[in-house]
């Protein structure tokens, strides 16, 4: 999208670029990595984790991810530069974005707790954890 000159002139060095990069990289890789860890945990550690805790972690991370980076699209569309000195008119959206990052942190802390608890106190996983029970 930014290869088009008309869009690049408007969005260059704004939060739009930051938001787009993080939506692709964090959403596409980090969430997939966390899903792989929680899904493959039983096979790798021979222990089970709490599914409710894993779902809660995903919910916090997913909501926090969108609350963090979606306001940055709005900031970029309003030509807010991606620098450390914020324009006062954009303070509210920057605060919302910061609160979203806190939700992501809570999601990862929950995930860490679920993994450590599963390693220490999890029930023994069956030989084939993905076998369907009828």
N, CA, C and O atoms as CSV, one atom per row, in Angstrom:
chain,resi,resn,atom,element,x,y,z
A,1,UNK,N,N,0.824,-1.188,0.000
A,1,UNK,CA,C,0.000,0.000,0.000
A,1,UNK,C,C,0.872,1.256,0.000
A,1,UNK,O,O,0.572,2.226,-0.697
A,2,UNK,N,N,1.931,1.233,0.771
A,2,UNK,CA,C,2.784,2.421,0.839
A,2,UNK,C,C,3.701,2.554,-0.368
A,2,UNK,O,O,4.446,3.528,-0.471
A,3,UNK,N,N,3.657,1.587,-1.284
A,3,UNK,CA,C,4.429,1.706,-2.518
A,3,UNK,C,C,3.790,2.713,-3.468
A,3,UNK,O,O,4.454,3.244,-4.359
A,4,UNK,N,N,2.497,2.972,-3.274
A,4,UNK,CA,C,1.829,3.990,-4.079
A,4,UNK,C,C,2.226,5.369,-3.555
A,4,UNK,O,O,2.076,5.650,-2.366
A,5,UNK,N,N,2.720,6.206,-4.419
A,5,UNK,CA,C,3.256,7.501,-4.012
A,5,UNK,C,C,2.231,8.351,-3.271
A,5,UNK,O,O,2.567,8.999,-2.280
A,6,UNK,N,N,0.997,8.355,-3.734
A,6,UNK,CA,C,-0.024,9.195,-3.097
A,6,UNK,C,C,-0.262,8.777,-1.645
A,6,UNK,O,O,-0.457,9.632,-0.782
A,7,UNK,N,N,-0.247,7.475,-1.371
A,7,UNK,CA,C,-0.436,7.004,0.008
A,7,UNK,C,C,0.822,7.216,0.833
A,7,UNK,O,O,0.740,7.588,2.003
A,8,UNK,N,N,1.977,6.985,0.242
A,8,UNK,CA,C,3.231,7.101,0.984
A,8,UNK,C,C,3.502,8.538,1.421
A,8,UNK,O,O,4.019,8.767,2.514
A,9,UNK,N,N,3.159,9.499,0.580
A,9,UNK,CA,C,3.356,10.901,0.951
A,9,UNK,C,C,2.539,11.235,2.191
A,9,UNK,O,O,3.005,11.967,3.064
A,10,UNK,N,N,1.337,10.708,2.271
A,10,UNK,CA,C,0.458,11.000,3.407
A,10,UNK,C,C,0.867,10.230,4.661
A,10,UNK,O,O,0.868,10.793,5.756
A,11,UNK,N,N,1.214,8.954,4.514
A,11,UNK,CA,C,1.449,8.089,5.684
A,11,UNK,C,C,2.910,7.961,6.097
A,11,UNK,O,O,3.196,7.352,7.128
A,12,UNK,N,N,3.838,8.511,5.332
A,12,UNK,CA,C,5.263,8.351,5.639
A,12,UNK,C,C,5.594,8.895,7.034
A,12,UNK,O,O,5.223,10.017,7.377
A,13,UNK,N,N,6.300,8.081,7.833
A,13,UNK,CA,C,6.720,8.439,9.192
A,13,UNK,C,C,5.551,8.780,10.120
A,13,UNK,O,O,5.672,9.652,10.981
A,14,UNK,N,N,4.424,8.094,9.945
A,14,UNK,CA,C,3.290,8.276,10.854
A,14,UNK,C,C,3.017,6.963,11.575
A,14,UNK,O,O,3.630,5.934,11.290
A,15,UNK,N,N,2.089,7.028,12.508
A,15,UNK,CA,C,1.703,5.828,13.247
A,15,UNK,C,C,1.022,4.792,12.374
A,15,UNK,O,O,0.914,3.630,12.768
A,16,UNK,N,N,0.562,5.187,11.197
A,16,UNK,CA,C,-0.052,4.215,10.304
A,16,UNK,C,C,0.949,3.116,9.944
A,16,UNK,O,O,0.603,1.935,9.930
A,17,UNK,N,N,2.175,3.506,9.656
A,17,UNK,CA,C,3.220,2.537,9.301
A,17,UNK,C,C,3.510,1.622,10.490
A,17,UNK,O,O,3.659,0.411,10.323
A,18,UNK,N,N,3.589,2.198,11.681
A,18,UNK,CA,C,3.840,1.413,12.896
A,18,UNK,C,C,2.709,0.410,13.117
A,18,UNK,O,O,2.961,-0.764,13.387
A,19,UNK,N,N,1.471,0.871,13.003
A,19,UNK,CA,C,0.320,-0.007,13.216
A,19,UNK,C,C,0.284,-1.121,12.178
A,19,UNK,O,O,0.039,-2.279,12.518
A,20,UNK,N,N,0.522,-0.785,10.933
A,20,UNK,CA,C,0.488,-1.798,9.884
A,20,UNK,C,C,1.558,-2.854,10.109
A,20,UNK,O,O,1.281,-4.047,9.984
A,21,UNK,N,N,2.772,-2.436,10.438
A,21,UNK,CA,C,3.859,-3.375,10.696
A,21,UNK,C,C,3.513,-4.312,11.851
A,21,UNK,O,O,3.724,-5.522,11.758
A,22,UNK,N,N,2.988,-3.759,12.928
A,22,UNK,CA,C,2.696,-4.586,14.094
A,22,UNK,C,C,1.486,-5.486,13.875
A,22,UNK,O,O,1.452,-6.598,14.402
A,23,UNK,N,N,0.500,-5.038,13.118
A,23,UNK,CA,C,-0.625,-5.926,12.807
A,23,UNK,C,C,-0.129,-7.149,12.034
A,23,UNK,O,O,-0.585,-8.265,12.281
A,24,UNK,N,N,0.791,-6.944,11.114
A,24,UNK,CA,C,1.293,-8.059,10.316
A,24,UNK,C,C,2.217,-8.945,11.147
A,24,UNK,O,O,2.036,-10.162,11.185
A,25,UNK,N,N,3.193,-8.353,11.806
A,25,UNK,CA,C,4.213,-9.135,12.500
A,25,UNK,C,C,3.705,-9.730,13.817
A,25,UNK,O,O,3.907,-10.919,14.064
A,26,UNK,N,N,3.062,-8.944,14.653
A,26,UNK,CA,C,2.593,-9.456,15.938
A,26,UNK,C,C,1.400,-10.370,15.734
A,26,UNK,O,O,1.351,-11.475,16.276
A,27,UNK,N,N,0.443,-9.907,14.953
A,27,UNK,CA,C,-0.744,-10.730,14.724
A,27,UNK,C,C,-0.447,-12.006,13.980
A,27,UNK,O,O,-1.044,-13.047,14.255
A,28,UNK,N,N,0.465,-11.933,13.045
A,28,UNK,CA,C,0.747,-13.097,12.215
A,28,UNK,C,C,1.747,-14.070,12.819
A,28,UNK,O,O,1.675,-15.270,12.551
A,29,UNK,N,N,2.663,-13.586,13.615
A,29,UNK,CA,C,3.700,-14.482,14.126
A,29,UNK,C,C,3.599,-14.732,15.624
A,29,UNK,O,O,3.641,-15.881,16.064
A,30,UNK,N,N,3.467,-13.688,16.395
A,30,UNK,CA,C,3.485,-13.870,17.847
A,30,UNK,C,C,2.247,-14.610,18.343
A,30,UNK,O,O,2.349,-15.484,19.204
A,31,UNK,N,N,1.089,-14.267,17.808
A,31,UNK,CA,C,-0.120,-14.990,18.219
A,31,UNK,C,C,-0.080,-16.438,17.744
A,31,UNK,O,O,-0.539,-17.338,18.447
A,32,UNK,N,N,0.464,-16.661,16.560
A,32,UNK,CA,C,0.605,-18.040,16.076
A,32,UNK,C,C,1.599,-18.819,16.935
A,32,UNK,O,O,1.396,-20.003,17.203
A,33,UNK,N,N,2.661,-18.166,17.361
A,33,UNK,CA,C,3.635,-18.810,18.236
A,33,UNK,C,C,2.992,-19.201,19.565
A,33,UNK,O,O,3.194,-20.313,20.052
A,34,UNK,N,N,2.222,-18.292,20.145
A,34,UNK,CA,C,1.555,-18.601,21.415
A,34,UNK,C,C,0.527,-19.716,21.236
A,34,UNK,O,O,0.384,-20.570,22.111
A,35,UNK,N,N,-0.180,-19.717,20.125
A,35,UNK,CA,C,-1.134,-20.798,19.861
A,35,UNK,C,C,-0.408,-22.130,19.718
A,35,UNK,O,O,-0.884,-23.155,20.208
A,36,UNK,N,N,0.730,-22.120,19.055
A,36,UNK,CA,C,1.522,-23.342,18.902
A,36,UNK,C,C,2.051,-23.851,20.233
A,36,UNK,O,O,2.072,-25.057,20.479
A,37,UNK,N,N,2.475,-22.934,21.088
A,37,UNK,CA,C,2.981,-23.338,22.402
A,37,UNK,C,C,1.873,-23.977,23.226
A,37,UNK,O,O,2.073,-25.042,23.810
A,38,UNK,N,N,0.719,-23.348,23.279
A,38,UNK,CA,C,-0.361,-23.904,24.097
A,38,UNK,C,C,-0.948,-25.175,23.492
A,38,UNK,O,O,-1.390,-26.061,24.223
A,39,UNK,N,N,-0.958,-25.273,22.158
A,39,UNK,CA,C,-1.492,-26.472,21.522
A,39,UNK,C,C,-0.528,-27.640,21.637
A,39,UNK,O,O,-0.944,-28.762,21.928
A,40,UNK,N,N,0.739,-27.393,21.414
A,40,UNK,CA,C,1.722,-28.466,21.446
A,40,UNK,C,C,2.291,-28.757,22.824
A,40,UNK,O,O,3.147,-29.629,22.972
A,41,UNK,N,N,1.825,-28.039,23.825
A,41,UNK,CA,C,2.357,-28.189,25.174
A,41,UNK,C,C,2.201,-29.613,25.699
A,41,UNK,O,O,3.120,-30.166,26.304
A,42,UNK,N,N,1.026,-30.201,25.461
A,42,UNK,CA,C,0.760,-31.553,25.974
A,42,UNK,C,C,1.694,-32.582,25.362
A,42,UNK,O,O,2.143,-33.498,26.051
A,43,UNK,N,N,1.988,-32.444,24.099
A,43,UNK,CA,C,2.839,-33.421,23.423
A,43,UNK,C,C,4.301,-33.247,23.817
A,43,UNK,O,O,5.031,-34.231,23.933
A,44,UNK,N,N,4.729,-32.021,24.022
A,44,UNK,CA,C,6.139,-31.757,24.335
A,44,UNK,C,C,6.476,-31.995,25.800
A,44,UNK,O,O,7.566,-32.472,26.114
A,45,UNK,N,N,5.557,-31.669,26.694
A,45,UNK,CA,C,5.876,-31.765,28.123
A,45,UNK,C,C,5.213,-32.957,28.799
A,45,UNK,O,O,5.520,-33.252,29.954
A,46,UNK,N,N,4.324,-33.641,28.116
A,46,UNK,CA,C,3.568,-34.776,28.640
A,46,UNK,C,C,2.720,-34.343,29.843
A,46,UNK,O,O,2.412,-35.150,30.719
A,47,UNK,N,N,2.354,-33.074,29.870
A,47,UNK,CA,C,1.473,-32.528,30.916
A,47,UNK,C,C,0.350,-31.758,30.237
A,47,UNK,O,O,0.484,-31.329,29.091
A,48,UNK,N,N,-0.749,-31.587,30.944
A,48,UNK,CA,C,-1.876,-30.822,30.422
A,48,UNK,C,C,-1.885,-29.427,31.037
A,48,UNK,O,O,-1.409,-29.226,32.155
A,49,UNK,N,N,-2.428,-28.471,30.298
A,49,UNK,CA,C,-2.593,-27.129,30.830
A,49,UNK,C,C,-4.079,-26.837,30.968
A,49,UNK,O,O,-4.920,-27.532,30.398
A,50,UNK,N,N,-4.385,-25.798,31.731
A,50,UNK,CA,C,-5.777,-25.400,31.929
A,50,UNK,C,C,-6.274,-24.696,30.672
A,50,UNK,O,O,-5.765,-23.638,30.301
A,51,UNK,N,N,-7.277,-25.294,30.016
A,51,UNK,CA,C,-7.806,-24.704,28.793
A,51,UNK,C,C,-8.457,-23.353,29.062
A,51,UNK,O,O,-8.361,-22.444,28.238
A,52,UNK,N,N,-9.115,-23.215,30.205
A,52,UNK,CA,C,-9.765,-21.945,30.533
A,52,UNK,C,C,-8.727,-20.835,30.671
A,52,UNK,O,O,-8.959,-19.711,30.227
A,53,UNK,N,N,-7.597,-21.140,31.277
A,53,UNK,CA,C,-6.532,-20.150,31.414
A,53,UNK,C,C,-5.939,-19.767,30.073
A,53,UNK,O,O,-5.636,-18.599,29.831
A,54,UNK,N,N,-5.773,-20.759,29.192
A,54,UNK,CA,C,-5.242,-20.483,27.851
A,54,UNK,C,C,-6.215,-19.613,27.062
A,54,UNK,O,O,-5.797,-18.700,26.350
A,55,UNK,N,N,-7.513,-19.893,27.186
A,55,UNK,CA,C,-8.514,-19.064,26.491
A,55,UNK,C,C,-8.530,-17.652,27.045
A,55,UNK,O,O,-8.630,-16.689,26.285
A,56,UNK,N,N,-8.432,-17.515,28.361
A,56,UNK,CA,C,-8.408,-16.191,28.992
A,56,UNK,C,C,-7.184,-15.410,28.522
A,56,UNK,O,O,-7.274,-14.212,28.251
A,57,UNK,N,N,-6.055,-16.080,28.426
A,57,UNK,CA,C,-4.840,-15.441,27.927
A,57,UNK,C,C,-5.039,-14.948,26.500
A,57,UNK,O,O,-4.648,-13.829,26.168
A,58,UNK,N,N,-5.646,-15.780,25.653
A,58,UNK,CA,C,-5.897,-15.385,24.273
A,58,UNK,C,C,-6.825,-14.179,24.207
A,58,UNK,O,O,-6.591,-13.256,23.426
A,59,UNK,N,N,-7.870,-14.182,25.015
A,59,UNK,CA,C,-8.837,-13.076,24.997
A,59,UNK,C,C,-8.147,-11.763,25.380
A,59,UNK,O,O,-8.321,-10.750,24.702
A,60,UNK,N,N,-7.370,-11.781,26.457
A,60,UNK,CA,C,-6.656,-10.568,26.858
A,60,UNK,C,C,-5.673,-10.121,25.781
A,60,UNK,O,O,-5.594,-8.934,25.465
A,61,UNK,N,N,-4.928,-11.062,25.218
A,61,UNK,CA,C,-3.937,-10.713,24.206
A,61,UNK,C,C,-4.602,-10.180,22.944
A,61,UNK,O,O,-4.143,-9.188,22.378
A,62,UNK,N,N,-5.673,-10.820,22.498
A,62,UNK,CA,C,-6.355,-10.409,21.277
A,62,UNK,C,C,-6.994,-9.032,21.427
A,62,UNK,O,O,-6.832,-8.174,20.559
A,63,UNK,N,N,-7.713,-8.821,22.517
A,63,UNK,CA,C,-8.342,-7.518,22.736
A,63,UNK,C,C,-7.271,-6.445,22.932
A,63,UNK,O,O,-7.366,-5.357,22.364
A,64,UNK,N,N,-6.257,-6.752,23.734
A,64,UNK,CA,C,-5.187,-5.789,23.951
A,64,UNK,C,C,-4.452,-5.440,22.673
A,64,UNK,O,O,-4.079,-4.286,22.462
A,65,UNK,N,N,-4.242,-6.432,21.818
A,65,UNK,CA,C,-3.568,-6.210,20.537
A,65,UNK,C,C,-4.347,-5.210,19.689
A,65,UNK,O,O,-3.770,-4.274,19.136
A,66,UNK,N,N,-5.652,-5.409,19.590
A,66,UNK,CA,C,-6.470,-4.506,18.778
A,66,UNK,C,C,-6.628,-3.135,19.421
A,66,UNK,O,O,-6.656,-2.126,18.717
A,67,UNK,N,N,-6.732,-3.082,20.749
A,67,UNK,CA,C,-6.830,-1.795,21.437
A,67,UNK,C,C,-5.508,-1.033,21.334
A,67,UNK,O,O,-5.500,0.198,21.333
A,68,UNK,N,N,-4.406,-1.750,21.250
A,68,UNK,CA,C,-3.106,-1.088,21.117
A,68,UNK,C,C,-2.893,-0.524,19.719
A,68,UNK,O,O,-2.518,0.640,19.574
A,69,UNK,N,N,-3.123,-1.316,18.707
A,69,UNK,CA,C,-2.695,-0.917,17.364
A,69,UNK,C,C,-3.775,-0.288,16.497
A,69,UNK,O,O,-3.432,0.442,15.567
A,70,UNK,N,N,-5.067,-0.529,16.747
A,70,UNK,CA,C,-6.080,0.109,15.913
A,70,UNK,C,C,-6.085,1.628,16.077
A,70,UNK,O,O,-6.197,2.337,15.077
A,71,UNK,N,N,-5.967,2.160,17.310
A,71,UNK,CA,C,-5.887,3.629,17.420
A,71,UNK,C,C,-4.692,4.214,16.661
A,71,UNK,O,O,-4.731,5.372,16.244
A,72,UNK,N,N,-3.645,3.430,16.483
A,72,UNK,CA,C,-2.492,3.942,15.755
A,72,UNK,C,C,-2.801,4.107,14.269
A,72,UNK,O,O,-2.209,4.964,13.613
A,73,UNK,N,N,-3.716,3.304,13.726
A,73,UNK,CA,C,-4.172,3.545,12.348
A,73,UNK,C,C,-4.872,4.897,12.263
A,73,UNK,O,O,-4.653,5.657,11.320
A,74,UNK,N,N,-5.706,5.191,13.242
A,74,UNK,CA,C,-6.417,6.480,13.260
A,74,UNK,C,C,-5.416,7.623,13.414
A,74,UNK,O,O,-5.518,8.646,12.736
A,75,UNK,N,N,-4.440,7.438,14.321
A,75,UNK,CA,C,-3.417,8.465,14.499
A,75,UNK,C,C,-2.652,8.697,13.198
A,75,UNK,O,O,-2.401,9.842,12.823
A,76,UNK,N,N,-2.285,7.625,12.513
A,76,UNK,CA,C,-1.555,7.758,11.256
A,76,UNK,C,C,-2.378,8.411,10.169
A,76,UNK,O,O,-1.854,9.197,9.380
A,77,UNK,N,N,-3.663,8.095,10.116
A,77,UNK,CA,C,-4.533,8.722,9.119
A,77,UNK,C,C,-4.679,10.219,9.392
A,77,UNK,O,O,-4.942,10.997,8.475
A,78,UNK,N,N,-4.510,10.616,10.644
A,78,UNK,CA,C,-4.545,12.035,11.012
A,78,UNK,C,C,-3.153,12.656,11.019
A,78,UNK,O,O,-2.964,13.754,11.543
A,79,UNK,N,N,-2.180,11.959,10.440
A,79,UNK,CA,C,-0.810,12.414,10.249
A,79,UNK,C,C,-0.110,12.708,11.578
A,79,UNK,O,O,0.603,13.704,11.705
A,80,UNK,N,N,-0.319,11.837,12.560
A,80,UNK,CA,C,0.435,11.940,13.803
A,80,UNK,C,C,1.791,11.284,13.568
A,80,UNK,O,O,1.842,10.104,13.219
A,81,UNK,N,N,2.881,12.009,13.749
A,81,UNK,CA,C,4.197,11.422,13.482
A,81,UNK,C,C,4.565,10.348,14.499
A,81,UNK,O,O,4.148,10.401,15.656
A,82,UNK,N,N,5.340,9.386,14.055
A,82,UNK,CA,C,5.751,8.290,14.944
A,82,UNK,C,C,7.061,8.665,15.631
A,82,UNK,O,O,8.105,8.062,15.382
A,83,UNK,N,N,6.988,9.653,16.485
A,83,UNK,CA,C,8.146,10.114,17.257
A,83,UNK,C,C,7.792,10.113,18.734
A,83,UNK,O,O,6.638,9.889,19.102
A,84,UNK,N,N,8.768,10.359,19.567
A,84,UNK,CA,C,8.531,10.326,21.013
A,84,UNK,C,C,7.787,11.546,21.527
A,84,UNK,O,O,7.262,11.504,22.640
A,85,UNK,N,N,7.721,12.617,20.775
A,85,UNK,CA,C,7.058,13.841,21.215
A,85,UNK,C,C,5.640,13.859,20.650
A,85,UNK,O,O,5.449,14.060,19.451
A,86,UNK,N,N,4.648,13.647,21.513
A,86,UNK,CA,C,3.269,13.543,21.054
A,86,UNK,C,C,2.621,14.915,20.915
A,86,UNK,O,O,2.893,15.835,21.686
A,87,UNK,N,N,1.783,15.019,19.940
A,87,UNK,CA,C,0.982,16.223,19.754
A,87,UNK,C,C,-0.173,16.142,20.749
A,87,UNK,O,O,-0.848,15.114,20.803
A,88,UNK,N,N,-0.426,17.191,21.540
A,88,UNK,CA,C,-1.475,17.127,22.572
A,88,UNK,C,C,-2.851,16.730,22.043
A,88,UNK,O,O,-3.634,16.120,22.771
A,89,UNK,N,N,-3.156,17.058,20.810
A,89,UNK,CA,C,-4.467,16.708,20.247
A,89,UNK,C,C,-4.654,15.200,20.139
A,89,UNK,O,O,-5.787,14.721,20.091
A,90,UNK,N,N,-3.560,14.448,20.099
A,90,UNK,CA,C,-3.634,13.003,19.944
A,90,UNK,C,C,-3.384,12.255,21.254
A,90,UNK,O,O,-3.179,11.041,21.239
A,91,UNK,N,N,-3.398,12.953,22.370
A,91,UNK,CA,C,-3.070,12.330,23.661
A,91,UNK,C,C,-4.045,11.216,24.025
A,91,UNK,O,O,-3.625,10.178,24.536
A,92,UNK,N,N,-5.330,11.410,23.773
A,92,UNK,CA,C,-6.319,10.398,24.168
A,92,UNK,C,C,-6.104,9.079,23.434
A,92,UNK,O,O,-6.150,8.014,24.049
A,93,UNK,N,N,-5.870,9.141,22.120
A,93,UNK,CA,C,-5.631,7.910,21.369
A,93,UNK,C,C,-4.322,7.252,21.784
A,93,UNK,O,O,-4.228,6.025,21.804
A,94,UNK,N,N,-3.316,8.046,22.115
A,94,UNK,CA,C,-2.061,7.471,22.597
A,94,UNK,C,C,-2.253,6.783,23.951
A,94,UNK,O,O,-1.643,5.745,24.210
A,95,UNK,N,N,-3.090,7.350,24.807
A,95,UNK,CA,C,-3.382,6.720,26.102
A,95,UNK,C,C,-4.138,5.408,25.914
A,95,UNK,O,O,-3.852,4.422,26.594
A,96,UNK,N,N,-5.094,5.394,25.000
A,96,UNK,CA,C,-5.837,4.159,24.715
A,96,UNK,C,C,-4.879,3.090,24.201
A,96,UNK,O,O,-4.970,1.928,24.597
A,97,UNK,N,N,-3.971,3.476,23.328
A,97,UNK,CA,C,-2.994,2.535,22.798
A,97,UNK,C,C,-2.111,1.978,23.914
A,97,UNK,O,O,-1.783,0.792,23.917
A,98,UNK,N,N,-1.732,2.826,24.850
A,98,UNK,CA,C,-0.922,2.372,25.982
A,98,UNK,C,C,-1.696,1.401,26.862
A,98,UNK,O,O,-1.136,0.405,27.320
A,99,UNK,N,N,-2.965,1.675,27.103
A,99,UNK,CA,C,-3.790,0.761,27.905
A,99,UNK,C,C,-3.924,-0.600,27.222
A,99,UNK,O,O,-3.952,-1.633,27.890
A,100,UNK,N,N,-4.007,-0.598,25.911
A,100,UNK,CA,C,-4.056,-1.857,25.179
A,100,UNK,C,C,-2.792,-2.676,25.369
A,100,UNK,O,O,-2.843,-3.903,25.455
A,101,UNK,N,N,-1.651,-1.990,25.435
A,101,UNK,CA,C,-0.400,-2.724,25.655
A,101,UNK,C,C,-0.381,-3.366,27.036
A,101,UNK,O,O,0.228,-4.418,27.225
A,102,UNK,N,N,-1.041,-2.740,27.995
A,102,UNK,CA,C,-1.147,-3.347,29.329
A,102,UNK,C,C,-1.983,-4.619,29.271
A,102,UNK,O,O,-1.679,-5.592,29.961
A,103,UNK,N,N,-3.037,-4.620,28.452
A,103,UNK,CA,C,-3.851,-5.828,28.296
A,103,UNK,C,C,-3.040,-6.956,27.664
A,103,UNK,O,O,-3.189,-8.118,28.042
A,104,UNK,N,N,-2.184,-6.614,26.701
A,104,UNK,CA,C,-1.315,-7.627,26.103
A,104,UNK,C,C,-0.398,-8.209,27.170
A,104,UNK,O,O,-0.196,-9.422,27.225
A,105,UNK,N,N,0.158,-7.345,28.017
A,105,UNK,CA,C,1.051,-7.810,29.090
A,105,UNK,C,C,0.316,-8.741,30.044
A,105,UNK,O,O,0.867,-9.759,30.462
A,106,UNK,N,N,-0.916,-8.403,30.390
A,106,UNK,CA,C,-1.713,-9.270,31.271
A,106,UNK,C,C,-1.954,-10.614,30.596
A,106,UNK,O,O,-1.867,-11.656,31.245
A,107,UNK,N,N,-2.255,-10.602,29.297
A,107,UNK,CA,C,-2.461,-11.843,28.566
A,107,UNK,C,C,-1.229,-12.731,28.587
A,107,UNK,O,O,-1.345,-13.946,28.746
A,108,UNK,N,N,-0.058,-12.144,28.431
A,108,UNK,CA,C,1.171,-12.940,28.462
A,108,UNK,C,C,1.507,-13.414,29.869
A,108,UNK,O,O,2.048,-14.507,30.036
A,109,UNK,N,N,1.200,-12.621,30.870
A,109,UNK,CA,C,1.416,-13.076,32.247
A,109,UNK,C,C,0.498,-14.250,32.582
A,109,UNK,O,O,0.913,-15.201,33.244
A,110,UNK,N,N,-0.757,-14.176,32.120
A,110,UNK,CA,C,-1.674,-15.299,32.318
A,110,UNK,C,C,-1.135,-16.539,31.609
A,110,UNK,O,O,-1.165,-17.638,32.163
A,111,UNK,N,N,-0.649,-16.363,30.397
A,111,UNK,CA,C,-0.096,-17.482,29.642
A,111,UNK,C,C,1.114,-18.080,30.357
A,111,UNK,O,O,1.246,-19.302,30.431
A,112,UNK,N,N,1.983,-17.247,30.874
A,112,UNK,CA,C,3.138,-17.734,31.625
A,112,UNK,C,C,2.690,-18.512,32.857
A,112,UNK,O,O,3.240,-19.570,33.163
A,113,UNK,N,N,1.692,-17.986,33.560
A,113,UNK,CA,C,1.162,-18.675,34.743
A,113,UNK,C,C,0.580,-20.039,34.360
A,113,UNK,O,O,0.818,-21.033,35.045
A,114,UNK,N,N,-0.180,-20.081,33.269
A,114,UNK,CA,C,-0.801,-21.328,32.822
A,114,UNK,C,C,0.267,-22.361,32.454
A,114,UNK,O,O,0.128,-23.540,32.780
A,115,UNK,N,N,1.316,-21.927,31.784
A,115,UNK,CA,C,2.378,-22.849,31.376
A,115,UNK,C,C,3.143,-23.367,32.588
A,115,UNK,O,O,3.383,-24.569,32.701
A,116,UNK,N,N,3.526,-22.474,33.490
A,116,UNK,CA,C,4.277,-22.899,34.680
A,116,UNK,C,C,3.420,-23.805,35.561
A,116,UNK,O,O,3.906,-24.820,36.059
A,117,UNK,N,N,2.154,-23.449,35.756
A,117,UNK,CA,C,1.252,-24.291,36.542
A,117,UNK,C,C,1.073,-25.653,35.886
A,117,UNK,O,O,1.036,-26.675,36.572
A,118,UNK,N,N,0.960,-25.670,34.563
A,118,UNK,CA,C,0.834,-26.946,33.854
A,118,UNK,C,C,2.066,-27.812,34.015
A,118,UNK,O,O,1.956,-29.024,34.200
A,119,UNK,N,N,3.244,-27.199,33.947
A,119,UNK,CA,C,4.482,-27.967,34.133
A,119,UNK,C,C,4.598,-28.537,35.539
A,119,UNK,O,O,5.022,-29.678,35.722
A,120,UNK,N,N,4.221,-27.742,36.527
A,120,UNK,CA,C,4.392,-28.168,37.921
A,120,UNK,C,C,3.262,-29.059,38.431
A,120,UNK,O,O,3.508,-30.021,39.160
A,121,UNK,N,N,2.024,-28.742,38.050
A,121,UNK,CA,C,0.874,-29.425,38.647
A,121,UNK,C,C,-0.093,-30.026,37.631
A,121,UNK,O,O,-1.149,-30.532,38.013
A,122,UNK,N,N,0.251,-29.979,36.343
A,122,UNK,CA,C,-0.656,-30.473,35.320
A,122,UNK,C,C,-0.807,-31.980,35.357
A,122,UNK,O,O,0.106,-32.714,35.737
A,123,UNK,N,N,-1.994,-32.420,34.949
A,123,UNK,CA,C,-2.247,-33.858,34.873
A,123,UNK,C,C,-1.431,-34.452,33.734
A,123,UNK,O,O,-1.084,-33.761,32.777
A,124,UNK,N,N,-1.132,-35.732,33.847
A,124,UNK,CA,C,-0.362,-36.414,32.801
A,124,UNK,C,C,-1.207,-36.509,31.534
A,124,UNK,O,O,-2.365,-36.925,31.575
A,125,UNK,N,N,-0.620,-36.123,30.428
A,125,UNK,CA,C,-1.317,-36.160,29.144
A,125,UNK,C,C,-1.372,-37.590,28.629
A,125,UNK,O,O,-0.467,-38.378,28.907
A,126,UNK,N,N,-2.425,-37.945,27.879
A,126,UNK,CA,C,-2.482,-39.289,27.286
A,126,UNK,C,C,-1.398,-39.451,26.221
A,126,UNK,O,O,-0.787,-38.469,25.798
A,127,UNK,N,N,-1.164,-40.677,25.795
A,127,UNK,CA,C,-0.130,-40.968,24.802
A,127,UNK,C,C,-0.372,-40.201,23.502
A,127,UNK,O,O,0.571,-39.707,22.884
A,128,UNK,N,N,-1.630,-40.103,23.092
A,128,UNK,CA,C,-1.992,-39.323,21.906
A,128,UNK,C,C,-2.943,-38.219,22.353
A,128,UNK,O,O,-4.153,-38.441,22.412
A,129,UNK,N,N,-2.428,-37.045,22.667
A,129,UNK,CA,C,-3.283,-35.979,23.197
A,129,UNK,C,C,-4.343,-35.492,22.231
A,129,UNK,O,O,-5.329,-34.890,22.655
A,130,UNK,N,N,-4.162,-35.742,20.929
A,130,UNK,CA,C,-5.111,-35.249,19.959
A,130,UNK,C,C,-6.147,-36.283,19.540
A,130,UNK,O,O,-6.976,-36.016,18.670
A,131,UNK,N,N,-6.105,-37.465,20.154
A,131,UNK,CA,C,-7.080,-38.496,19.824
A,131,UNK,C,C,-8.465,-38.042,20.272
A,131,UNK,O,O,-8.628,-37.525,21.378
A,132,UNK,N,N,-9.444,-38.233,19.422
A,132,UNK,CA,C,-10.801,-37.846,19.767
A,132,UNK,C,C,-11.430,-38.925,20.601
A,132,UNK,O,O,-11.295,-40.114,20.312
A,133,UNK,N,N,-12.121,-38.504,21.638
A,133,UNK,CA,C,-12.853,-39.454,22.488
A,133,UNK,C,C,-14.287,-39.527,22.018
A,133,UNK,O,O,-14.934,-38.508,21.779
A,134,UNK,N,N,-14.770,-40.742,21.890
A,134,UNK,CA,C,-16.160,-40.920,21.423
A,134,UNK,C,C,-17.051,-41.235,22.577
A,134,UNK,O,O,-18.254,-41.420,22.396
